[in-house]
Amino acid sequence: MTPERLQTASMPNVLIRDLPPEAHAVLSRRAQESGMSLQKFLVRELTRQALTPTMAEFFDNYDMSSFGSVEVDAVVDGIRADREGR
């Protein structure tokens, strides 16, 4: 086995079926423009996607108590004042 094959032997793999040809063409072009193989480009993009929390994940894990409480009327008054240029 080559050293490169040994390095990835325990890494998970993903097979993507039914990728539209237009999407494949765009991804291939972007990989080429980045100076990367399609494989490395997709690993980078999927890793970035997986490590970026969704809005729901963000708010589930965010401690909102550090903000204290804010009265709705104070927020509305602030928005109105900002719109009126005060």
Secondary structure, DSSP 8 states (H G I E B T S, - for coil): --HHHHHHTTS------S--HHHHHHHHHHHHHTT--HHHHHHHHHHHHHHS--HHHHHHH--GGGG----HHHHHHHHHHHHTT-
